[in-house]
Amino acid sequence: MIDISKLKTFVTVAELGSFSKASEILYITQPAVTQQIKALERTVGAKLLQRQGGRMVLTEEGKRIYEIAKMLLNSYEGLMEEIARIKKDLKDTLFLGLSATPSEYIVPKVIADFHKEFPSSKIKVFTGNSHDVEEGLISGVLNIGIIEREPSEKFIDIPFLEDEIIFFTYPEHPVASKGVIEPEELYEIDLVMREAHSGTRKLVRDKLEELGIVFDKLNIKIESTSSRNIIQIVKSGYGCSFLSKGLLNGELKAGNLVEVKIKGFEIKRKFHIIYPKNGSVSFLANNFIKYLLEKTNEVKTAV
């Protein structure tokens, strides 16, 4: 007999094209993903996936099984939602994708409070950059996402909280005492930046290029997927960076870091709750979105 978990694993690998990415999003080990796919292939009696150009792609048999598996999973999720409505007991699992900044200082408290309201539910949080979250949503593995940049047209977009990106450094850095610098002075500064697919980095790049800066000529010496890691690097006495002011408030107030203005540079942005236009929002996910929006003022106060 084929169980739902094997079908979900198979569909996830097929849509992400990767055993490792499926492992991250499904919260199971890569060997477990491999074992489940092999078990499904034994049951079907045919190879369902094959490697092609660095990605896992569906075989002809795999394509046929994929279409049926997708329909079965959608029906199963609909059944679980209806049972939840009847029992008024949310025992479903919410697969939530968060880009780095919301995951580090905005959403965690809301997740904890939501679970207190719906203790029978389970919440699995996947953290990546905005690109990773969008990919997880398109694959159908994640239910909803919260990202730090405007999403593509494939998604329903609900603007959430406002945020500001600032330029900062450690107190002893030569630019710290200036208070304000010209954009061109950035060419002489060692920078610590978020990775290429980061929503924060894209906004910074777009704004600096608007000010006439050739972004690829900047001295980006260190890149990291972790904003907290960047804060610690700069705080230890190395370079300058751009990050959300909400992440930095404590360090700025303590005098461990210093904001430096750049002439003409100002980025205010909204965080975005997103889900695919062509997909349905689960009963639990819909409740979480409503709860998140209701708690907006509370979250602003906490930030």
C-alpha positions in Angstrom: 0.0 0.0 0.0 1.2 3.5 -0.8 1.0 6.0 2.1 0.5 9.7 1.8 4.0 10.6 3.1 5.7 8.8 0.3 3.5 10.5 -2.3 4.3 13.9 -0.7 8.0 13.2 -0.7 7.8 12.1 -4.4 5.9 15.2 -5.5 8.3 17.4 -3.5 11.4 16.0 -5.1 9.7 16.2 -8.6 8.9 19.8 -8.2 12.1 21.0 -6.5 14.3 18.8 -8.6 16.4 17.9 -5.6 16.6 15.3 -2.9 18.5 17.7 -0.6 16.0 20.6 -1.0 13.1 18.2 -0.4 14.9 17.0 2.7 15.1 20.6 4.1 11.5 21.5 3.5 10.0 18.2 4.6 12.1 18.0 7.8 13.4 14.5 7.1 16.9 13.3 6.3 18.1 13.0 2.8 18.6 9.2 3.2 14.9 9.0 4.3 13.9 10.9 1.2 15.9 8.4 -1.0 14.4 5.4 0.8 10.8 6.7 0.4 11.4 7.3 -3.4 12.9 3.8 -3.8 10.0 2.2 -1.9 7.5 4.0 -4.1 9.4 2.9 -7.2 9.4 -0.7 -6.0 5.6 -0.5 -5.5 5.0 1.0 -8.9 7.6 -1.3 -10.6 9.3 1.4 -12.5 11.8 4.2 -12.1 10.1 7.5 -11.5 13.0 9.9 -11.3 16.3 10.3 -13.0 19.2 12.7 -12.8 19.5 15.2 -15.7 21.8 18.2 -15.8 22.2 18.4 -12.1 18.5 18.0 -11.3 16.1 15.2 -10.7 13.5 14.9 -13.4 10.5 12.7 -14.0 10.7 9.7 -16.2 7.7 9.0 -18.5 6.3 6.7 -15.8 7.0 9.3 -13.2 5.0 11.9 -15.1 2.0 9.7 -15.0 2.3 8.9 -11.3 3.0 12.5 -10.5 -0.3 13.8 -12.0 -2.3 11.2 -10.0 -0.3 11.8 -6.8 -0.9 15.5 -7.0 -4.6 15.0 -7.3 -4.6 12.5 -4.4 -2.7 14.9 -2.2 -5.0 17.8 -2.9 -8.0 15.6 -2.1 -6.4 14.4 1.1 -5.7 17.9 2.3 -9.3 18.9 1.5 -10.5 15.9 3.5 -8.3 16.9 6.5 -9.5 20.5 6.4 -13.2 19.4 6.3 -12.6 17.1 9.3 -11.0 20.0 11.1 -14.0 22.2 10.4 -16.4 19.5 11.7 -14.4 18.8 14.8 -13.5 22.5 15.3 -10.0 21.1 16.1 -7.1 22.2 14.0 -4.9 19.1 14.0 -3.4 19.9 10.6 0.2 20.9 10.0 1.1 24.4 8.8 4.2 24.5 6.5 5.4 28.1 6.9 8.2 29.6 4.8 10.1 32.6 6.2 12.8 34.6 4.6 15.7 35.5 6.9 14.7 38.9 8.4 11.1 38.0 9.4 12.4 34.8 10.9 14.8 36.5 13.2 12.8 39.3 14.8 9.2 39.6 13.7 7.3 36.4 13.3 8.6 34.0 16.0 6.4 35.5 18.8 3.3 35.4 16.6 4.0 31.7 15.8 4.2 30.9 19.6 1.0 32.9 20.4 -0.9 31.3 17.5 0.1 27.8 18.7 -1.3 28.6 22.2 -4.6 29.5 20.5 -4.6 26.3 18.4 -2.6 23.8 20.5 -3.6 20.8 18.4 -2.0 22.1 15.3 1.6 21.6 14.2 3.8 24.3 12.7 6.9 23.5 10.6 9.0 26.5 9.8 11.3 26.5 6.8 13.8 29.4 6.7 15.7 30.5 3.6 15.9 33.6 1.4 13.0 35.0 -0.4 13.8 33.0 -3.5 13.8 29.7 -1.5 10.4 30.5 0.1 8.9 31.3 -3.3 10.2 28.1 -4.7 8.8 26.1 -1.8 5.4 27.7 -2.3 5.3 27.0 -6.1 6.2 23.4 -5.4 3.2 23.1 -3.1 5.4 22.0 -0.1 4.9 25.2 1.8 1.4 26.6 2.6 2.3 30.3 3.0 5.4 32.4 3.1 6.5 35.7 4.6 9.3 37.4 2.6 11.1 40.7 2.6 10.7 41.7 -1.0 7.9 42.2 -3.5 6.9 38.7 -4.8 6.5 37.8 -8.5 3.1 37.9 -10.2 2.6 34.2 -9.5 1.6 35.1 -5.9 -1.2 36.6 -3.9 0.5 39.4 -2.0 -0.7 40.7 1.4 1.6 43.5 2.6 2.3 43.1 6.3 4.7 45.2 8.5 6.9 48.1 7.4 10.6 47.9 7.8 13.6 50.1 7.0 17.1 49.0 5.8 20.0 51.1 7.1 23.8 51.2 6.6 25.8 50.6 9.7 29.3 49.8 11.1 31.2 49.5 14.4 32.0 52.7 16.5 35.7 52.8 15.7 35.3 52.5 11.9 36.5 55.7 10.1 33.1 56.4 8.6 31.3 56.0 12.0 32.2 59.5 13.1 31.1 61.1 9.8 27.4 60.6 10.3 26.7 61.0 6.6 28.8 59.9 3.6 28.5 60.3 -0.2 27.4 57.1 -2.1 30.8 57.1 -4.0 32.6 56.5 -0.7 31.2 53.0 -0.6 33.8 52.0 -3.2 36.5 52.4 -0.5 34.7 50.4 2.2 34.9 46.6 2.9 31.3 45.3 3.0 29.6 42.3 4.7 26.5 41.5 2.7 23.6 39.1 2.6 23.7 36.5 -0.2 22.8 37.1 -3.8 19.2 35.9 -3.7 18.4 37.8 -0.5 15.5 40.3 -0.7 17.5 42.7 1.4 20.4 42.6 -0.9 18.2 43.1 -4.0 16.6 46.3 -2.5 20.0 47.7 -1.5 21.5 46.9 -5.0 18.5 48.6 -6.8 18.7 51.7 -4.6 22.5 52.1 -4.9 22.4 51.6 -8.7 19.6 54.3 -8.7 22.2 56.6 -7.0 24.8 55.8 -9.8 26.8 53.1 -7.9 28.0 50.1 -9.9 27.1 47.5 -7.4 29.5 44.8 -8.8 32.4 47.1 -8.2 31.8 47.3 -4.5 34.2 45.6 -2.1 31.9 42.8 -0.9 34.4 40.8 1.2 32.0 38.5 3.2 28.6 37.1 2.3 26.2 35.3 4.7 22.7 33.9 4.7 22.4 34.9 8.4 21.7 38.5 9.4 22.7 37.7 13.0 26.0 36.4 11.7 26.6 39.7 9.8 25.8 41.7 12.9 28.4 39.7 14.9 31.0 40.2 12.2 30.6 43.9 12.0 30.2 44.2 15.8 33.6 42.5 16.2 35.2 45.3 14.3 35.1 44.4 10.6 33.5 46.3 7.7 30.1 47.8 7.2 26.7 46.4 6.1 23.1 47.0 5.2 20.3 45.3 7.3 16.9 45.8 8.8 16.9 48.5 11.5 14.6 46.3 13.6 17.3 43.7 13.8 19.8 46.3 14.9 17.8 48.4 17.4 19.3 46.7 20.5 22.9 47.0 19.3 22.4 50.6 18.2 20.9 51.6 21.5 23.8 49.9 23.4 26.4 51.7 21.3 27.8 48.5 19.8 26.9 49.6 16.3 26.5 52.9 14.6 24.1 53.9 11.8 25.7 55.9 9.0 23.6 57.8 6.6 24.3 57.7 2.8 23.1 60.8 0.9 20.0 59.9 -1.1 19.8 56.4 0.4 16.5 55.5 2.0 14.8 52.1 1.8 11.4 51.5 3.5 9.8 48.3 2.6 6.8 46.1 3.6 7.1 42.4 4.5 4.8 40.3 2.4 2.5 37.3 3.3 2.3 35.3 0.1 0.8 32.2 -1.4 0.4 31.0 -5.1 -2.4 32.5 -7.1 -3.3 29.1 -8.6 -3.3 27.3 -5.3 -5.7 27.0 -2.4 -5.0 28.2 1.1 -5.5 25.5 3.8 -7.9 26.0 6.6 -5.1 26.2 9.1 -3.0 28.6 6.9 -6.0 30.9 6.4 -6.4 31.0 10.2 -2.7 31.8 10.6 -2.9 34.7 8.1 -5.9 36.2 9.9 -4.2 35.8 13.2 -1.0 37.4 11.9 -2.8 40.4 10.5 -4.8 40.8 13.8 -1.5 40.9 15.7 0.2 43.4 13.5 0.0 46.3 16.0 1.2 44.0 18.8 4.2 42.9 16.7 5.0 46.5 15.8 5.1 47.4 19.5 7.4 44.4 20.2 9.8 45.4 17.4 
